[in-house]
Amino acid sequence: MKKAFPFLAVITALLVGYGFYLGLFVAPTERTMGDVQRIFYFHAPSGWTAFWLFFANLAASVVYLVKRNLKADALAVAAAEVGVVFCTVVLVTGPLWARPVWGIWWTWDMRLTSTLVLWLIYVSYLLLRRFSEGTQTPILAAVLAIFGALDVPLVYFSIWFFRTQHPQPVIGGNGSLDPAMRPAFWMNVLAFSLLGALLCWGRYRVELMRRQVDEFEANASLTGQSPSLVAKPVYREVAR
Amino acid sequence: MNSMWTVTLATLRKDIRLEWRSKDALNSMIFFSLLVVVIFSFSFDPLAEESRHIVGGLVWVAFLFAAVVALNQTWARELRNQVLDAYRVSPAPANALFLAKALGNFLFVTILEAVMTPLFVIFYNLHVLGPAWQLIPVALLGTWALVVNGTFFASISIRTRSRELMLPLLLFPISIPAVVAMVESTTILLTGEGSARFWIVLLLTYDVVFTTASLGLFEMVLQAE
């Protein structure tokens, strides 16, 4: 399993590079928006990746609460962190595109607002993990993850209704994607999903290692040995 | 079931008695929301006709911030003398404790709203143009929405390093749909423009979802070690 990691990393790098090439050079230039529309090939795939990572966070949290498996908890941390990164990419690339196209950086439109609220919920999840300590952290965090996931449909409905009552002029329906643009789009969806999986996996392994190191250090301090003596072989063993 | 209500009522009665004798939470909440009323009055013309569109949001922001004051005190009292640990080893159902705390907070925040609403009416020269009776279900459902999650998250934040700081950071993002619903329905009822029915249904859904989730997961939080 561990040997698959560099293999996957190479594939991901190739796909991200190819998706980059397709998005910037092969896909036709959009008629009205011009080249700035190409941000879309990175914006939308990042959004998808963030959503499935948040979903993975929920699934891992439920598994943790049911089975009390610490690996599920490590996966939940990894998925939430990487998900927040991709969600941040969505929130940053969106305004970069909106400024030349809509003339404004931000509008309190339904999709923008609900993405921002989603980001806030998962940042609060990461904050809770940072500020709580000891063995209770995984339980508290998993419980919060479930609350956050339950909140998502309510956020969506409330903002949807809020915005249909106060129509905003700027956003129109995206319409359909031109067939010539589809390869670039789907290649980037695939590449970004793989990149998300890769980062999540890497973060997951780092998290497991960190926990093992903590455990060995705690044991070492109990037995009175110097932690560096005990922990060093462990780093090597895990990293192999 | 019977024992659950006995424990709930006993804990609730204890909390009400403590609050009645000290009035810590109520006094600080009322003074806090009074400050919010006064400070907000400088940010726009409070007597203008258009301020009707803002006051719905303002009222709930004041109540939300004030409620955090009371919510933070919910569990702090039980940490002293290891009351919470004693509760954990006792055979009393965890949800009885949660319900008692949530109902107690609900009562305190409702009292706060009953005291503060007349002040808002006077200071911002309000008259309700929509069906005024609908403000009652909005207030009750909205208060429960804040309080049920607030009580739950207070039990989480009390376990963290930065106790008081953590509660709003957890509570506010999750409360956004409820806050939107409270603010919108109050604005609709104050201005008389449109129907608040969708928002009341949304609040009800929010309450049902999160009351169920809290009752389902509270025992795990209480026993988390």
Chai-1 contact restraints between the chains, C-beta under 6 A:
chainA,res_idxA,chainB,res_idxB,connection_type,confidence,min_distance_angstrom,max_distance_angstrom,comment,restraint_id
A,V117,B,I176,contact,1.0,0.0,6.0,A-B,restraint_1
A,L120,B,P173,contact,1.0,0.0,6.0,A-B,restraint_2
A,I121,B,P173,contact,1.0,0.0,6.0,A-B,restraint_3
A,S124,B,L169,contact,1.0,0.0,6.0,A-B,restraint_4
A,S124,B,L170,contact,1.0,0.0,6.0,A-B,restraint_5
A,S124,B,P173,contact,1.0,0.0,6.0,A-B,restraint_6
A,L127,B,L169,contact,1.0,0.0,6.0,A-B,restraint_7
A,F131,B,T160,contact,1.0,0.0,6.0,A-B,restraint_8
A,F131,B,R161,contact,1.0,0.0,6.0,A-B,restraint_9
A,F131,B,S162,contact,1.0,0.0,6.0,A-B,restraint_10
A,F131,B,M166,contact,1.0,0.0,6.0,A-B,restraint_11
A,S132,B,R159,contact,1.0,0.0,6.0,A-B,restraint_12
A,S132,B,T160,contact,1.0,0.0,6.0,A-B,restraint_13
A,Q136,B,R159,contact,1.0,0.0,6.0,A-B,restraint_14
A,Q136,B,A224,contact,1.0,0.0,6.0,A-B,restraint_15
A,Q136,B,E225,contact,1.0,0.0,6.0,A-B,restraint_16
A,I139,B,M220,contact,1.0,0.0,6.0,A-B,restraint_17
A,I139,B,A224,contact,1.0,0.0,6.0,A-B,restraint_18
A,L140,B,I156,contact,1.0,0.0,6.0,A-B,restraint_19
A,L140,B,A224,contact,1.0,0.0,6.0,A-B,restraint_20
A,V143,B,L217,contact,1.0,0.0,6.0,A-B,restraint_21
A,V143,B,V221,contact,1.0,0.0,6.0,A-B,restraint_22
A,F147,B,I174,contact,1.0,0.0,6.0,A-B,restraint_23
A,L150,B,V209,contact,1.0,0.0,6.0,A-B,restraint_24
A,L150,B,A213,contact,1.0,0.0,6.0,A-B,restraint_25
A,D151,B,I174,contact,1.0,0.0,6.0,A-B,restraint_26
A,L154,B,P177,contact,1.0,0.0,6.0,A-B,restraint_27
A,L154,B,Y206,contact,1.0,0.0,6.0,A-B,restraint_28
A,V155,B,P177,contact,1.0,0.0,6.0,A-B,restraint_29
A,S158,B,P177,contact,1.0,0.0,6.0,A-B,restraint_30
A,S158,B,V180,contact,1.0,0.0,6.0,A-B,restraint_31
A,S158,B,A181,contact,1.0,0.0,6.0,A-B,restraint_32
A,S158,B,L202,contact,1.0,0.0,6.0,A-B,restraint_33
A,F161,B,F198,contact,1.0,0.0,6.0,A-B,restraint_34
A,F162,B,V180,contact,1.0,0.0,6.0,A-B,restraint_35
